[in-house]
Amino acid sequence: MESKVENLFYKGVIILIELYKNGESTVSDLYRYTTMTYSHVNDTVRTYEKIGLITTKKKGRVKICYLTDKGFRIASLIEKIERILKEDNK
């Protein structure tokens, strides 16, 4: 059974990378991009917001997510690791 930290990290990385690549995204778009449930995406966004990786703004009924500086730095490092791993598999 995955711990909450493992679940948050491994599945949540997808959210960080998506925001890193696109600059912003709605919770609904993040849900469509991931294999997580909408509720899980929303919970992950709230957790990342609490620890300072993501900030959100409401536009009407839509929640827009953005990376904070800290979140951007972390997502950048994850993306670099991903690139290195892909190079090693060539």
DSSP file (Angstrom, degrees, kcal/mol; ACC not computed):
  #  RESIDUE AA STRUCTURE BP1 BP2  ACC     N-H-->O    O-->H-N    N-H-->O    O-->H-N    TCO  KAPPA ALPHA  PHI   PSI    X-CA   Y-CA   Z-CA
    1    1 A M              0   0    0      0, 0.0     2,-0.1     0, 0.0     0, 0.0   0.000 360.0 360.0 360.0 131.5    0.0    0.0    0.0
    2    2 A E        -     0   0    0      1,-0.1     2,-0.1     4,-0.1     0, 0.0  -0.455 360.0-126.6 -72.0 141.6    1.4    3.4   -1.0
    3    3 A S     >  -     0   0    0     -2,-0.1     4,-2.7     1,-0.1     5,-0.2  -0.434  26.4-108.1 -78.8 164.3    1.9    5.9    1.8
    4    4 A K  H  > S+     0   0    0      1,-0.2     4,-2.6     2,-0.2     5,-0.2   0.875 120.8  51.9 -60.8 -37.7    0.4    9.4    1.4
    5    5 A V  H  > S+     0   0    0      2,-0.2     4,-2.6     1,-0.2    -1,-0.2   0.930 111.1  46.2 -65.9 -45.4    3.8   10.9    0.8
    6    6 A E  H  > S+     0   0    0      2,-0.2     4,-2.7     1,-0.2     5,-0.4   0.928 114.4  48.0 -61.7 -45.2    4.6    8.4   -2.0
    7    7 A N  H  X>S+     0   0    0     -4,-2.7     4,-1.5     1,-0.2     5,-0.7   0.916 113.4  47.6 -61.3 -45.0    1.2    8.9   -3.6
    8    8 A L  H  X5S+     0   0    0     -4,-2.6     4,-0.9    -5,-0.2    -1,-0.2   0.898 117.4  42.9 -64.2 -41.7    1.5   12.7   -3.4
    9    9 A F  H  X5S+     0   0    0     -4,-2.6     4,-1.7    -5,-0.2    -2,-0.2   0.987 117.9  39.1 -71.7 -58.9    5.0   12.6   -4.8
   10   10 A Y  H  <5S+     0   0    0     -4,-2.7     4,-0.5     1,-0.2    -3,-0.2   0.921 127.5  31.9 -64.3 -47.4    4.7   10.1   -7.7
   11   11 A K  H >X5S+     0   0    0     -4,-1.5     3,-0.8    -5,-0.4     4,-0.6   0.841 116.8  57.7 -78.4 -32.3    1.3   11.0   -8.9
   12   12 A G  H 3X<S+     0   0    0     -4,-0.9     4,-2.0    -5,-0.7     3,-0.4   0.735  89.6  73.4 -70.0 -22.1    1.7   14.7   -8.0
   13   13 A V  H 3X S+     0   0    0     -4,-1.7     4,-2.8     1,-0.2     5,-0.3   0.880  90.2  59.6 -58.0 -37.4    4.8   15.0  -10.2
   14   14 A I  H <> S+     0   0    0     -3,-0.8     4,-2.3    -4,-0.5    -1,-0.2   0.897 104.8  49.3 -58.2 -41.3    2.5   14.8  -13.2
   15   15 A I  H  X S+     0   0    0     -4,-0.6     4,-2.3    -3,-0.4    -1,-0.2   0.928 111.4  48.3 -64.7 -46.0    0.7   17.9  -12.0
   16   16 A L  H  X S+     0   0    0     -4,-2.0     4,-2.2     1,-0.2    -2,-0.2   0.918 113.1  47.3 -61.6 -43.9    3.9   19.8  -11.4
   17   17 A I  H  X S+     0   0    0     -4,-2.8     4,-2.5     2,-0.2    -1,-0.2   0.897 110.3  52.5 -66.4 -40.4    5.3   18.9  -14.8
   18   18 A E  H  X S+     0   0    0     -4,-2.3     4,-2.1    -5,-0.3     5,-0.2   0.922 112.7  44.4 -61.2 -44.2    2.1   19.9  -16.6
   19   19 A L  H  X S+     0   0    0     -4,-2.3     4,-2.5     2,-0.2    -1,-0.2   0.863 111.4  54.6 -68.4 -34.9    2.1   23.3  -14.9
   20   20 A Y  H  < S+     0   0    0     -4,-2.2    -2,-0.2    -5,-0.2    -1,-0.2   0.907 113.6  41.3 -62.8 -42.5    5.8   23.7  -15.7
   21   21 A K  H  < S+     0   0    0     -4,-2.5    -2,-0.2     1,-0.2    -1,-0.2   0.848 127.2  30.4 -75.3 -35.0    5.2   23.1  -19.4
   22   22 A N  H  < S-     0   0    0     -4,-2.1     2,-0.4    -5,-0.2    -2,-0.2   0.608  90.3-135.3-104.9 -14.0    2.0   25.1  -19.7
   23   23 A G  S  < S+     0   0    0     -4,-2.5    44,-0.5    -5,-0.2     2,-0.3  -0.079  81.4  18.8  85.9 -38.4    2.4   27.9  -17.1
   24   24 A E        +     0   0    0     -2,-0.4     2,-0.3    -6,-0.2    42,-0.2  -0.981  63.0 174.2-157.2 160.3   -1.1   27.5  -15.8
   25   25 A S  E     -A   65   0A   0     40,-1.5    40,-3.4    -2,-0.3     2,-0.2  -0.963  29.8-114.1-165.3 151.4   -4.0   25.0  -15.9
   26   26 A T  E  >  -A   64   0A   0     -2,-0.3     4,-2.3    38,-0.2    38,-0.2  -0.516  33.1-114.9 -82.8 160.6   -7.4   24.5  -14.4
   27   27 A V  H  > S+     0   0    0     36,-1.3     4,-2.4     1,-0.2     5,-0.1   0.894 119.2  55.0 -60.5 -39.3   -8.0   21.7  -12.0
   28   28 A S  H  > S+     0   0    0     35,-0.2     4,-2.0     1,-0.2    -1,-0.2   0.899 107.7  48.1 -62.0 -41.3  -10.3   20.1  -14.6
   29   29 A D  H  > S+     0   0    0      2,-0.2     4,-1.8     1,-0.2    -1,-0.2   0.896 110.7  51.2 -66.6 -39.6   -7.5   20.2  -17.2
   30   30 A L  H  X S+     0   0    0     -4,-2.3     4,-1.8     1,-0.2    -2,-0.2   0.903 108.6  52.5 -62.4 -40.3   -5.1   18.6  -14.8
   31   31 A Y  H  < S+     0   0    0     -4,-2.4    -2,-0.2     1,-0.2    -1,-0.2   0.922 109.3  48.8 -59.6 -45.4   -7.7   15.9  -14.1
   32   32 A R  H  < S+     0   0    0     -4,-2.0    -1,-0.2     1,-0.2    -2,-0.2   0.831 112.2  49.5 -65.1 -32.0   -8.0   15.2  -17.8
   33   33 A Y  H  < S+     0   0    0     -4,-1.8    -1,-0.2    -5,-0.1    -2,-0.2   0.796 109.4  57.0 -78.6 -29.4   -4.2   15.0  -18.2
   34   34 A T  S  < S-     0   0    0     -4,-1.8   -23,-0.0    -5,-0.1     7,-0.0  -0.364  79.4-125.7 -97.3 176.1   -3.6   12.6  -15.3
   35   35 A T  S    S+     0   0    0     -2,-0.1     2,-0.1   -24,-0.1    -4,-0.1   0.236  79.0 106.2-100.7  10.9   -4.9    9.2  -14.4
   36   36 A M  S    S-     0   0    0     -5,-0.1    -2,-0.1     1,-0.1     2,-0.1  -0.461  78.2-101.5 -87.7 160.6   -6.1   10.4  -11.0
   37   37 A T     >  -     0   0    0     -2,-0.1     4,-2.5     1,-0.1     5,-0.2  -0.378  33.6-111.0 -72.4 160.7   -9.6   11.0  -10.0
   38   38 A Y  H  > S+     0   0    0      1,-0.2     4,-2.7     2,-0.2     5,-0.2   0.908 120.2  52.1 -59.1 -42.0  -10.9   14.6  -10.0
   39   39 A S  H  > S+     0   0    0      1,-0.2     4,-2.6     2,-0.2    -1,-0.2   0.902 109.1  49.3 -61.6 -42.5  -11.1   14.5   -6.2
   40   40 A H  H  > S+     0   0    0      2,-0.2     4,-2.6     1,-0.2    -1,-0.2   0.910 111.3  49.2 -65.2 -42.8   -7.5   13.3   -5.9
   41   41 A V  H  X S+     0   0    0     -4,-2.5     4,-2.7     2,-0.2    -2,-0.2   0.941 112.4  48.5 -60.2 -47.0   -6.2   16.0   -8.3
   42   42 A N  H  X S+     0   0    0     -4,-2.7     4,-2.3     1,-0.2    -2,-0.2   0.909 112.4  48.2 -61.8 -43.1   -8.1   18.6   -6.2
   43   43 A D  H  X S+     0   0    0     -4,-2.6     4,-2.5     2,-0.2    -1,-0.2   0.906 112.1  49.6 -63.1 -42.1   -6.7   17.2   -2.9
   44   44 A T  H  X S+     0   0    0     -4,-2.6     4,-3.0     2,-0.2     5,-0.2   0.910 109.6  51.2 -64.1 -42.9   -3.2   17.2   -4.4
   45   45 A V  H  X S+     0   0    0     -4,-2.7     4,-2.1     2,-0.2    -1,-0.2   0.926 111.3  48.2 -59.9 -45.2   -3.5   20.8   -5.6
   46   46 A R  H  X S+     0   0    0     -4,-2.3     4,-2.2     2,-0.2    -2,-0.2   0.909 113.0  47.8 -62.2 -42.1   -4.7   21.9   -2.1
   47   47 A T  H  X S+     0   0    0     -4,-2.5     4,-1.9     2,-0.2    -2,-0.2   0.936 112.4  48.3 -64.7 -46.3   -1.8   20.0   -0.5
   48   48 A Y  H  <>S+     0   0    0     -4,-3.0     5,-3.0     1,-0.2     6,-1.1   0.841 110.4  53.1 -63.0 -32.5    0.7   21.5   -2.9
   49   49 A E  H ><5S+     0   0    0     -4,-2.1     3,-1.0    -5,-0.2    -1,-0.2   0.913 107.2  51.4 -67.0 -42.2   -0.8   24.9   -2.2
   50   50 A K  H 3<5S+     0   0    0     -4,-2.2    -2,-0.2     1,-0.2    -1,-0.2   0.852 112.2  45.8 -63.5 -35.1   -0.3   24.5    1.5
   51   51 A I  T 3<5S-     0   0    0     -4,-1.9    -1,-0.2    -5,-0.1    -2,-0.2   0.375 120.0-108.0 -93.7   5.9    3.3   23.6    1.1
   52   52 A G  T < 5S+     0   0    0     -3,-1.0    19,-0.5    -4,-0.3    18,-0.3   0.704  88.3 110.9  85.4  20.9    4.0   26.4   -1.2
   53   53 A L  S   <S+     0   0    0     -5,-3.0    15,-2.2     1,-0.2     2,-0.3   0.756  80.0  29.7 -94.2 -28.3    4.4   24.7   -4.6
   54   54 A I  E     -B   67   0A   0     -6,-1.1     2,-0.4    13,-0.3    -2,-0.2  -0.951  60.1-162.0-131.7 147.6    1.2   25.9   -6.3
   55   55 A T  E     -B   66   0A   0     11,-2.8    11,-2.6    -2,-0.3     2,-0.3  -0.959  14.2-156.8-123.0 149.8   -0.9   29.0   -6.0
   56   56 A T  E     -B   65   0A   0     -2,-0.4     2,-0.4     9,-0.2     9,-0.2  -0.922   8.6-166.7-126.9 153.1   -4.5   29.1   -7.3
   57   57 A K  E     -B   64   0A   0      7,-2.2     7,-3.1    -2,-0.3     2,-0.5  -0.999  20.5-130.6-135.5 138.3   -6.9   31.9   -8.4
   58   58 A K  E     -B   63   0A   0     -2,-0.4     2,-0.5     5,-0.2     5,-0.2  -0.756  17.9-175.1 -89.6 131.1  -10.6   31.6   -8.9
   59   59 A K  E >  S-B   62   0A   0      3,-3.2     3,-1.8    -2,-0.5     2,-0.5  -0.878  70.7 -55.5-121.5  95.2  -12.0   33.0  -12.1
   60   60 A G  T 3  S-     0   0    0     -2,-0.5    -2,-0.0     1,-0.3     0, 0.0  -0.605 121.1 -20.3  68.7-123.4  -15.7   32.6  -11.7
   61   61 A R  T 3  S+     0   0    0     -2,-0.5     2,-0.4    -3,-0.1    -1,-0.3   0.429 120.8  95.4 -94.0   0.0  -16.3   29.0  -10.9
   62   62 A V  E <   - B   0  59A   0     -3,-1.8    -3,-3.2   -36,-0.0     2,-0.6  -0.770  63.9-146.9 -99.8 134.9  -13.0   27.9  -12.3
   63   63 A K  E     - B   0  58A   0     -2,-0.4   -36,-1.3    -5,-0.2     2,-0.4  -0.892  13.2-158.4-100.3 118.7   -9.8   27.4  -10.3
   64   64 A I  E     -AB  26  57A   0     -7,-3.1    -7,-2.2    -2,-0.6     2,-0.4  -0.836   7.8-151.2 -98.2 132.0   -6.6   28.3  -12.2
   65   65 A C  E     +AB  25  56A   0    -40,-3.4   -40,-1.5    -2,-0.4     2,-0.3  -0.833  16.2 176.5-107.1 141.2   -3.4   26.7  -10.9
   66   66 A Y  E     - B   0  55A   0    -11,-2.6   -11,-2.8    -2,-0.4     2,-0.3  -0.969  31.1-112.5-136.1 150.5    0.1   28.2  -11.2
   67   67 A L  E     - B   0  54A   0    -44,-0.5   -13,-0.3    -2,-0.3     2,-0.1  -0.642  27.6-136.9 -79.1 142.0    3.5   27.1   -9.9
   68   68 A T     >  -     0   0    0    -15,-2.2     4,-2.8    -2,-0.3     5,-0.2  -0.349  36.5 -94.7 -80.3 175.2    5.1   29.3   -7.3
   69   69 A D  H  > S+     0   0    0      2,-0.2     4,-2.3     1,-0.2     5,-0.2   0.926 130.7  48.6 -57.4 -44.2    8.8   30.1   -7.6
   70   70 A K  H  > S+     0   0    0    -18,-0.3     4,-2.2     1,-0.2    -1,-0.2   0.921 112.3  47.9 -62.0 -45.1    9.6   27.1   -5.3
   71   71 A G  H  > S+     0   0    0    -19,-0.5     4,-2.8     1,-0.2    -2,-0.2   0.876 110.4  52.3 -63.5 -38.6    7.3   24.9   -7.4
   72   72 A F  H  X S+     0   0    0     -4,-2.8     4,-2.4     2,-0.2    -2,-0.2   0.914 109.3  49.1 -64.1 -43.4    8.9   26.0  -10.6
   73   73 A R  H  X S+     0   0    0     -4,-2.3     4,-1.9     2,-0.2    -2,-0.2   0.919 114.0  45.8 -63.2 -43.2   12.4   25.2   -9.3
   74   74 A I  H  X S+     0   0    0     -4,-2.2     4,-2.3     2,-0.2    -2,-0.2   0.930 113.3  48.6 -66.1 -45.3   11.3   21.8   -8.2
   75   75 A A  H  X S+     0   0    0     -4,-2.8     4,-2.5     1,-0.2    -2,-0.2   0.869 109.1  54.8 -62.5 -36.6    9.4   21.0  -11.4
   76   76 A S  H  X S+     0   0    0     -4,-2.4     4,-2.0     2,-0.2    -1,-0.2   0.911 108.9  47.3 -62.7 -43.0   12.5   22.2  -13.4
   77   77 A L  H  X S+     0   0    0     -4,-1.9     4,-2.3     2,-0.2    -2,-0.2   0.903 111.7  50.3 -65.5 -41.2   14.7   19.7  -11.5
   78   78 A I  H  X S+     0   0    0     -4,-2.3     4,-2.5     1,-0.2    -2,-0.2   0.915 109.9  50.8 -62.5 -42.8   12.2   16.9  -12.1
   79   79 A E  H  X S+     0   0    0     -4,-2.5     4,-2.2     1,-0.2    -1,-0.2   0.882 109.3  50.9 -63.7 -38.8   12.1   17.7  -15.8
   80   80 A K  H  X S+     0   0    0     -4,-2.0     4,-2.3     2,-0.2    -1,-0.2   0.907 110.3  49.3 -64.9 -41.9   15.9   17.6  -16.0
   81   81 A I  H  X S+     0   0    0     -4,-2.3     4,-2.5     1,-0.2    -2,-0.2   0.920 109.9  51.6 -61.6 -43.9   15.9   14.2  -14.3
   82   82 A E  H  X S+     0   0    0     -4,-2.5     4,-2.0     1,-0.2    -2,-0.2   0.904 109.6  50.0 -59.6 -43.0   13.3   13.0  -16.7
   83   83 A R  H  X S+     0   0    0     -4,-2.2     4,-2.1     2,-0.2    -1,-0.2   0.910 110.4  49.5 -62.2 -43.9   15.4   14.2  -19.6
   84   84 A I  H  X S+     0   0    0     -4,-2.3     4,-2.0     1,-0.2    -2,-0.2   0.910 110.0  50.9 -63.0 -42.7   18.6   12.5  -18.3
   85   85 A L  H  X S+     0   0    0     -4,-2.5     4,-0.8     1,-0.2    -1,-0.2   0.883 109.7  50.3 -63.0 -38.3   16.7    9.2  -17.8
   86   86 A K  H  < S+     0   0    0     -4,-2.0     3,-0.4     1,-0.2     4,-0.2   0.874 108.5  52.9 -67.4 -37.0   15.4    9.4  -21.4
   87   87 A E  H >< S+     0   0    0     -4,-2.1     3,-1.4     1,-0.2    -2,-0.2   0.898 106.3  53.2 -63.8 -40.4   18.9   10.0  -22.7
   88   88 A D  H 3< S+     0   0    0     -4,-2.0    -1,-0.2     1,-0.3    -2,-0.2   0.722 104.4  56.7 -68.2 -21.0   20.2    6.9  -20.9
   89   89 A N  T 3<        0   0    0     -4,-0.8    -1,-0.3    -3,-0.4    -2,-0.2   0.420 360.0 360.0 -91.1   1.3   17.5    4.8  -22.5
   90   90 A K    <         0   0    0     -3,-1.4    -1,-0.2    -4,-0.2    -2,-0.1   0.483 360.0 360.0 -80.1 360.0   18.5    5.6  -26.1
